[in-house]
Amino acid sequence: MRHKRAGYKLKRDMAARKALLKGLTTSVLENERVITTIPKAKAVRPLVEKMITLAKRDTLHTRRQAAAFLESPTTVQKLFETFGPRFAQRQGGYTRLTRLGWRRGDGAEQCIIELVGSELVKRAEERRKRREARLKAQQEGVAPEQKEEEK
């Protein structure tokens, strides 16, 4: 019996489990969403939330703690510059698990682990790109008319 033994084993020894969780945490913070199995997502969720909580404090000590755990310096920079301010007013619950169904090869149940609000950021970015394209098209459409008037 595993009384008072928290966490998920994920059928790996300690070193492999630690490497897997560090890699998944880095991927979630880098890409804002990752497709994985449900046990892995449930195991990585507290680690991602802990990293975001560190980013909200934003001191030298918390930056070094995050850099010691995450695998790339660009992810640490993104964590403190983007996610810290974005989740500053939120008291927790930074991630969402969405079940997708069973994987075709081995039948493992999959899910998406994503940061809450990332869909809003992506939609806003898409709107901005469409607006810029529309303005550019309007300016190109207006510019030839103005040139003809000047001649």
N, C-alpha and C positions, 0 to 999 in steps of 0.2 A: 504494500500500500504506500501511496505517495502522500501521506498526510503532511500538510504545511510545506509542500514543494510547489511553488508557483511557477507558472510559465509552461511553454510547450517544448517538448523534446524534438519533434519533427523528424524522428528516426535518424538523428545525427549525433555524433559526439560533440563535445562542448566547443572545440575549435571550429568545426565546420558549421555548427549552428550560429556561432558568433559572427563568422564571416558572411553567412547567408543573410543574417538580420542587418548587418552593417551595409551590405550591398543593396538590400531591398529598401532600407531607410534612405540611402543616398538616391536611389532611383525614384522613389516617391517624391522626394523634395526637388529633384532635378526636373522631372517630367510632369509633376502634379497629379499623375494618375498612372497606375500600373495594374496589369491583369496578372493575377496569381491565384493560387489555391486558397481556399477559405482558412485552413489552419495557419498558413504562412501570413496571411493578411491579418488575422487576429493576433498573431505573435508580434508583428511589426507595428501594429497600431499604437501601442503605448510608447514605443520608442520614437515614432514620428511626432507624437504629441509632446513628448518631453523635449525634443529638439526645438519645436516651435515655442514652447514655454521658455526655453533658454533664450531664444531670439527676442522675446518680448522684453527681457531685462536689458540685453545689449550692453554688457560690460566686457572688459578685456578678459576677465575670468570665464565668463560664459562663452565667449568666442573661442577661447582655447579648449574648453570642454567640448564644444561642438566639433572643432577641428580634430580633436583626438579621436572622435567617434566616426565622423563622416569621412568618405574616401577621397573627395576632391575639394580643392580650395574654392573652385567656382560655386560649388553647392553651398559651402559655408557662406560665401559672399551673398548668394541669392537668398539664403535663409535669413540673414540679418537685414538685408536691404529691402526685401520684398515681403516676406512672410511675417516678420516681426511687426512692422507697421500695419499690415493688413488685418492681423488678428489681435491687435492691441486691445480692443474693446471686448473681445470675446473671452469668456471665462473657461473655455475648454470645448471639447468636441470639435476638433479641427479636421477630423477625417470622416469619411463615409464609406461604408462597404455596400456594394450593390452586387447581388448574386446574378451570375450569368447563365448557369446551367452546367452540364457535365461536359468535360473535355472528351473529344472523340477518341483519342488514342488509348487512354487508360481509364477513362470514366471518372477522373477526379473532378470534384465540383469546383468551379472557378468563380472568381468574383473580381470586381474592380475596386481597388482601394484608391480613393482620390481625396484631395483636399477640398473642404467645403468652400464654395465661392469661386473655385477655379473655372467653373462653367460660365460664371458671370464675367470674369476677366476675359475669357476667350471670346465670348459673345461681344463684349465691348471692343475688343481688338478687331474682330471681324467687321463690326459696324464702322469703326474708324477707317479701315482699309477700303470699304465700299464707299464711304463718304469722300475719301481722298481721290478714289478713282472717278467718282461722279464729278467732283470739282475739276479734276484734270480734264475730263472729257468736255465739260462746259467751257473751260478756258480755251481749250484747243478749238472748240466750235465757235467761240466768240472771237478769238484772235484773228482768223482769216477774214472775217467781216470787217473788223476794225482796219485791217491792212488795206482792204479794198476801198474803204471810205477815205483813207489818207491819200490814196493815189488819185 
